[in-house]
Amino acid sequence: MSEKIIEFKIGCDVEFVCLDKYKKIIRATDYVDTYGDLGADGNGMIFEVRPEPSNDPIDIVKNIHDIFSCGISRKNILHFEWCSGSCHNHYPLGGHIHFGIKNIDYQKIVYVLDNYLGSLSLLIENRNDGRKRRDEGYGFMGDWREKEHGFEYRVVSSWLVSPYMAYAILCLSKTIVYEFLNNKEYKWNSYFNSLDKEIFLQMRLYPIKQKFLSIWRDITKMILYQKYKLYIDLIYFLVKNELTWFPKNTMKEAWGIMDLSKIDRINKIDLDIIWLKYNSLKKQNLL
């Protein structure tokens, strides 16, 4: 009899800031409550998006867009500039990913995530901003926290720059952890260990780039890779072309949130159409 498949939900709390016309960060708690799907983090300055968890990362991205669409109709933040990424004005921004898994060795699974997700996420960050975030004590190798529902992986910076990046990071996260739980025969390679902590802290990217093709080859052998290939492959494209956060337009534009008068028409965006446009531009070498 084959072993039972272990399924699990993933979720997230992802951060961004809003800037006024003078490029100063506004206080999130002036516009949102601390708790809620669109809330504020502990220091009150940074906005946090907390979508409903799901077994499917595709649903989470759609939930995030729904939060933005509904949230800006309730909160007067549309006229501000929205910024995510690694760090802004010395405020570190996290893209924390939650896994609804209990009774496992969290240290071991975090080690695997460091090797296959954390390391690659560094390659698509802005290096200077990434170093600033880690200088503030966030995003180091093995950065995780136990939660009531399971655990939270905290290495990755805020991937709210676009739905493309949200898809890529969440789908890769799901793929890696699913493999860890359901394929006991999978050969996990140790590309980085505790002796390599400075690689993460100092954003020393060359050692990661040297191992990138081997890491990617491992990923392509994972059970869920083919299911999420369309989304995960954005990471490969960015790394091979030495590009960082995609796209280069503003966060609001990337999510289709641009004009309050158009909210009714953009309340739902077809992310598949957006992704097809991305692939079309990639083929035309316009990215």
C-alpha positions as CSV (number, residue, x, y, z in Angstrom):
1,M,0.0,0.0,0.0
2,S,1.4,3.4,-0.9
3,E,2.0,5.9,1.8
4,K,-0.7,8.5,2.4
5,I,0.1,11.9,0.8
6,I,0.8,14.6,3.4
7,E,-1.0,17.8,2.4
8,F,-0.6,21.1,4.2
9,K,-1.7,24.7,3.9
10,I,0.7,27.6,3.4
11,G,0.1,31.2,4.3
12,C,2.0,34.4,4.7
13,D,2.4,37.8,6.3
14,V,4.1,40.1,3.8
15,E,5.1,43.7,4.4
16,F,5.2,46.9,2.4
17,V,5.4,50.6,3.1
18,C,3.6,53.7,1.8
19,L,5.4,56.9,0.9
20,D,3.9,60.4,0.8
21,K,4.7,62.9,-2.0
22,Y,7.9,63.9,0.0
23,K,9.0,60.2,-0.1
24,K,8.5,59.9,3.6
25,I,7.1,56.7,5.1
26,I,3.6,57.2,6.5
27,R,2.5,55.4,9.7
28,A,0.5,52.3,8.8
29,T,-1.6,52.5,12.1
30,D,-2.9,55.9,11.0
31,Y,-4.8,54.0,8.2
32,V,-5.3,50.4,9.3
33,D,-5.8,48.4,12.5
34,T,-2.9,46.4,13.8
35,Y,-4.7,43.1,13.1
36,G,-6.7,42.1,10.1
37,D,-6.0,41.0,6.5
38,L,-4.6,44.5,5.8
39,G,-3.0,45.5,9.0
40,A,0.2,46.9,10.5
41,D,3.2,45.2,12.0
42,G,4.5,45.6,15.5
43,N,6.2,49.0,15.1
44,G,3.1,50.5,13.5
45,M,5.0,51.9,10.5
46,I,4.8,49.0,8.1
47,F,1.7,47.6,6.4
48,E,1.2,43.8,6.5
49,V,-0.9,41.7,4.1
50,R,-2.3,38.5,5.7
51,P,-4.3,36.4,3.2
52,E,-6.3,33.3,4.1
53,P,-4.0,30.2,4.0
54,S,-4.6,27.6,1.3
55,N,-3.3,24.3,0.1
56,D,-2.7,26.0,-3.3
57,P,-0.3,29.0,-3.6
58,I,-2.3,30.2,-6.6
59,D,-5.2,30.9,-4.3
60,I,-3.1,32.9,-1.9
61,V,-2.0,35.3,-4.7
62,K,-5.6,35.8,-5.7
63,N,-6.5,36.4,-2.0
64,I,-3.8,39.1,-1.8
65,H,-5.2,40.9,-4.8
66,D,-8.6,40.7,-3.2
67,I,-7.3,42.3,0.0
68,F,-5.7,45.1,-2.0
69,S,-8.8,45.7,-4.0
70,C,-11.1,45.7,-1.0
71,G,-8.6,47.4,1.3
72,I,-8.1,50.5,-0.7
73,S,-11.8,51.1,-0.9
74,R,-11.9,51.0,2.9
75,K,-8.5,52.7,3.6
76,N,-7.4,55.9,2.0
77,I,-4.0,54.7,0.9
78,L,-4.3,54.6,-2.9
79,H,-2.8,58.1,-3.4
80,F,0.4,57.0,-1.7
81,E,3.4,55.2,-3.4
82,W,3.6,51.6,-2.3
83,C,7.0,50.0,-1.9
84,S,8.1,46.4,-1.0
85,G,11.4,44.5,-1.6
86,S,14.1,44.1,1.0
87,C,14.4,47.4,2.9
88,H,13.1,50.9,2.6
89,N,14.3,54.0,4.5
90,H,16.0,51.6,7.0
91,Y,12.8,49.6,7.6
92,P,13.4,45.9,6.8
93,L,10.5,44.3,4.9
94,G,9.8,40.6,5.2
95,G,8.0,38.1,3.0
96,H,7.3,35.6,5.8
97,I,5.9,32.3,4.6
98,H,3.8,30.1,7.0
99,F,3.5,26.3,6.8
100,G,0.6,24.5,8.5
101,I,2.6,21.5,9.6
102,K,3.0,20.0,13.0
103,N,5.0,17.3,14.7
104,I,8.0,17.4,12.3
105,D,11.7,18.4,12.7
106,Y,11.4,22.1,11.9
107,Q,15.2,22.6,12.0
108,K,15.6,20.0,9.3
109,I,13.0,21.5,7.0
110,V,14.3,25.0,7.6
111,Y,17.7,23.8,6.6
112,V,16.3,22.5,3.3
113,L,14.4,25.7,2.7
114,D,17.6,27.7,3.2
115,N,19.4,25.6,0.6
116,Y,16.6,25.7,-2.0
117,L,14.5,28.8,-1.4
118,G,16.5,31.2,0.9
119,S,19.6,31.0,-1.2
120,L,17.8,31.6,-4.5
121,S,15.8,34.5,-3.1
122,L,19.0,36.3,-2.4
123,L,19.9,36.3,-6.1
124,I,16.7,38.2,-7.0
125,E,17.0,40.8,-4.3
126,N,18.6,44.2,-4.7
127,R,21.9,43.5,-3.1
128,N,22.3,46.8,-1.2
129,D,18.8,46.7,0.2
130,G,19.2,43.0,1.0
131,R,22.3,43.8,3.1
132,K,20.5,46.6,4.9
133,R,17.7,44.2,5.9
134,R,20.2,41.7,7.2
135,D,22.1,44.5,9.0
136,E,18.9,45.1,10.9
137,G,18.9,41.5,12.0
138,Y,16.4,40.0,9.6
139,G,16.7,37.4,6.9
140,F,19.7,35.5,8.1
141,M,20.2,31.8,7.4
142,G,17.9,29.7,9.5
143,D,15.6,32.6,10.4
144,W,12.3,30.9,11.4
145,R,9.7,31.0,14.2
146,E,7.4,28.3,15.6
147,K,3.7,29.2,15.4
148,E,0.5,27.6,16.7
149,H,-0.3,26.3,13.2
150,G,3.2,25.1,12.4
151,F,6.1,27.4,11.6
152,E,7.1,30.6,9.8
153,Y,10.0,30.9,7.4
154,R,11.5,34.4,7.6
155,V,14.5,34.5,5.3
156,V,12.8,35.8,2.2
157,S,12.3,39.5,1.8
158,S,9.0,41.0,0.7
159,W,8.0,39.6,-2.7
160,L,4.9,41.9,-3.0
161,V,6.6,43.7,-5.8
162,S,4.3,41.9,-8.2
163,P,1.9,38.9,-8.5
164,Y,4.6,37.3,-10.7
165,M,7.0,37.3,-7.8
166,A,4.3,36.2,-5.4
167,Y,3.5,33.2,-7.6
168,A,7.1,32.3,-8.0
169,I,8.1,32.4,-4.3
170,L,4.9,30.7,-3.0
171,C,4.9,28.0,-5.6
172,L,8.5,27.2,-5.0
173,S,7.9,27.1,-1.2
174,K,5.1,24.7,-1.6
175,T,7.0,22.5,-4.0
176,I,10.1,22.2,-1.7
177,V,8.1,21.4,1.5
178,Y,5.8,19.0,-0.3
179,E,8.8,17.1,-1.5
180,F,10.3,17.0,2.0
181,L,7.1,15.6,3.4
182,N,6.2,13.1,0.7
183,N,9.3,11.8,-1.0
184,K,11.5,10.1,1.6
185,E,13.8,8.9,-1.2
186,Y,14.6,12.4,-2.5
187,K,18.3,13.2,-2.4
188,W,18.7,16.5,-0.7
189,N,22.1,18.1,-1.3
190,S,23.7,20.3,1.2
191,Y,24.9,23.4,-0.7
192,F,25.1,25.7,2.3
193,N,25.4,25.0,6.0
194,S,26.0,26.8,9.3
195,L,29.6,27.6,8.2
196,D,28.1,29.7,5.3
197,K,26.0,32.1,7.4
198,E,28.1,35.0,6.2
199,I,26.9,34.3,2.7
200,F,23.4,35.3,3.7
201,L,24.3,38.1,6.1
202,Q,26.7,39.8,3.7
203,M,24.7,39.0,0.5
204,R,27.8,37.3,-1.0
205,L,26.1,36.2,-4.1
206,Y,29.0,34.6,-6.1
207,P,29.0,31.3,-4.1
208,I,25.3,31.0,-4.6
209,K,25.6,31.7,-8.3
210,Q,28.2,29.0,-8.6
211,K,25.8,26.4,-7.3
212,F,22.7,27.8,-9.0
213,L,22.4,25.3,-11.8
214,S,22.8,22.3,-9.5
215,I,20.2,23.7,-7.1
216,W,17.9,24.3,-10.0
217,R,18.4,20.8,-11.4
218,D,17.3,19.4,-8.0
219,I,14.2,21.6,-8.1
220,T,13.1,20.4,-11.5
221,K,13.1,16.8,-10.2
222,M,10.5,17.6,-7.5
223,I,7.0,16.2,-7.7
224,L,5.2,19.5,-7.9
225,Y,7.6,21.3,-10.2
226,Q,5.8,20.4,-13.4
227,K,2.5,21.6,-11.8
228,Y,3.9,25.0,-11.0
229,K,6.7,25.2,-13.6
230,L,5.1,28.2,-15.4
231,Y,5.4,30.3,-12.2
232,I,8.6,28.9,-10.6
233,D,10.6,29.4,-13.9
234,L,10.5,33.1,-13.4
235,I,13.2,32.7,-10.8
236,Y,15.4,30.9,-13.3
237,F,14.8,33.6,-15.9
238,L,15.7,36.4,-13.4
239,V,18.9,34.7,-12.2
240,K,20.1,33.8,-15.6
241,N,19.6,37.3,-16.9
242,E,21.0,38.9,-13.7
243,L,17.7,40.7,-13.0
244,T,16.2,41.5,-9.6
245,W,12.7,42.1,-8.4
246,F,10.3,41.9,-11.4
247,P,8.8,44.0,-12.9
248,K,10.3,47.4,-12.8
249,N,7.0,49.3,-12.7
250,T,5.4,50.3,-9.4
251,M,3.9,47.8,-7.0
252,K,0.4,49.2,-7.5
253,E,0.6,49.0,-11.3
254,A,2.0,45.4,-11.0
255,W,-1.1,44.3,-9.0
256,G,-3.5,46.3,-11.2
257,I,-4.4,48.7,-8.4
258,M,-4.1,52.1,-10.0
259,D,-7.2,54.3,-9.9
260,L,-9.9,54.4,-7.3
261,S,-12.5,55.2,-9.9
262,K,-11.7,52.0,-11.6
263,I,-12.0,49.7,-8.6
264,D,-15.2,48.1,-9.8
265,R,-13.5,47.1,-13.1
266,I,-10.3,45.8,-11.7
267,N,-11.7,44.1,-8.6
268,K,-10.7,40.8,-10.2
269,I,-7.6,40.6,-12.3
270,D,-6.9,37.6,-14.5
271,L,-3.4,36.6,-13.4
272,D,-3.1,34.1,-16.2
273,I,-3.4,36.8,-18.7
274,I,-0.8,38.9,-16.9
275,W,1.5,35.9,-16.9
276,L,1.0,35.3,-20.7
277,K,1.9,38.9,-21.3
278,Y,5.1,38.4,-19.3
279,N,6.0,35.3,-21.4
280,S,5.3,37.2,-24.6
281,L,7.6,40.1,-23.5
282,K,10.3,37.6,-22.5
283,K,10.2,36.0,-25.9
284,Q,10.5,39.5,-27.5
285,N,13.5,40.2,-25.2
286,L,11.7,43.3,-23.9
287,L,12.3,42.5,-20.2
